Amino acid sequence: MYKLVLIRHGESTWNLENRFTGWTDVDLTATGLEQAKNAGRLLKAEGYDFDLAYTSVLKRATRTLWHTLDEMDRTWLPVVHSWRLNERHYGALQGLNKAEVAKQYGDEQVLIWRRSYDTPPPALEPNDLRCERHDRRYEKLGPNEVPLTECLKDTVARVLPFWNESMAPAIRAGKRVVVAAHGNSIRALVKYLDGVSDTDIVNLNIPNGIPLVYELDAALQPIRSHYLGDPEAIAKAAAAVAAQGKA
Ligand SMILES: O=C(O)[C@@H](CO)OP(=O)(O)O
């Protein structure tokens, strides 16, 4: 049996301000940093250890990983960064306040943009100052590979090749893997691992900074998965994420 641990980054400055974030590279708040440390303390107390860490190229996930590993005295572990683990690109909504967008377009439309499987938010214009196409960290990507918007289906399509080519082989080789990523890149992984339907995925919300443990069989099929920590607090935190898109 293999174990895989997924952690959504701690609270970011734009989580606190309730803004759509996507590929915008905002940092953690003091609360977010504490959540990352707590995740490390919890993992250590429960006897977890890792051989390899994965994260995105965004600092809220990277710093979450650092502080989690620091609490475990594992800052020396190899870390693989990939843009494929980035948050889902939020298109022209990036930077806008979620509740204000809900006031303008309605809760139902915002739920579709936030959680539907195949309806992307409106796209960024390539010449929009928020567009990441000239960001050095993406220079090895093809000109159209840096998205202008993404639905979850698009995120699944770019996360899965990375799972198949890097993460799954490492787990099969016996490496104990921890992943610090984002709400929607984790939803993409959970959808794939648990075979969640396109309709049911709408109801899945990932709380900040709480380790989600997968026990996988030899074929990397989930045997079970569970969050570490107090189930009531975790359910509350997930419900709070769901409510962020309401007017
Ligand atoms: O804004 C975002 O990038 C994500 C995660 O913070 O938000 P949501 O939960 O609305 O998908």
Ligand as a Chemical Component Dictionary entry (heavy atoms), coordinates in Angstrom:
data_LIG
# 
_chem_comp.id                   LIG 
_chem_comp.type                 NON-POLYMER 
_chem_comp.pdbx_formal_charge   0 
_chem_comp.three_letter_code    LIG 
# 
loop_
_chem_comp_atom.comp_id 
_chem_comp_atom.atom_id 
_chem_comp_atom.alt_atom_id 
_chem_comp_atom.type_symbol 
_chem_comp_atom.charge 
_chem_comp_atom.model_Cartn_x 
_chem_comp_atom.model_Cartn_y 
_chem_comp_atom.model_Cartn_z 
_chem_comp_atom.pdbx_ordinal 
LIG O1 O1 O 0 -9.299  32.070 -6.628 1  
LIG C1 C1 C 0 -8.767  30.962 -6.863 2  
LIG O2 O2 O 0 -7.787  30.830 -7.599 3  
LIG C2 C2 C 0 -9.364  29.717 -6.239 4  
LIG C3 C3 C 0 -8.604  29.280 -5.038 5  
LIG O3 O3 O 0 -8.367  30.283 -4.116 6  
LIG O4 O4 O 0 -10.661 30.045 -5.824 7  
LIG P1 P1 P 0 -11.969 29.164 -5.936 8  
LIG O5 O5 O 0 -12.110 28.459 -4.611 9  
LIG O6 O6 O 0 -13.033 30.209 -6.137 10 
LIG O7 O7 O 0 -11.864 28.235 -7.106 11 
# 
loop_
_chem_comp_bond.comp_id 
_chem_comp_bond.atom_id_1 
_chem_comp_bond.atom_id_2 
_chem_comp_bond.value_order 
_chem_comp_bond.pdbx_ordinal 
LIG O1 C1 DOUB 1  
LIG C1 O2 SING 2  
LIG C1 C2 SING 3  
LIG C2 C3 SING 4  
LIG C2 O4 SING 5  
LIG C3 O3 SING 6  
LIG O4 P1 SING 7  
LIG P1 O5 DOUB 8  
LIG P1 O6 SING 9  
LIG P1 O7 SING 10 
# 
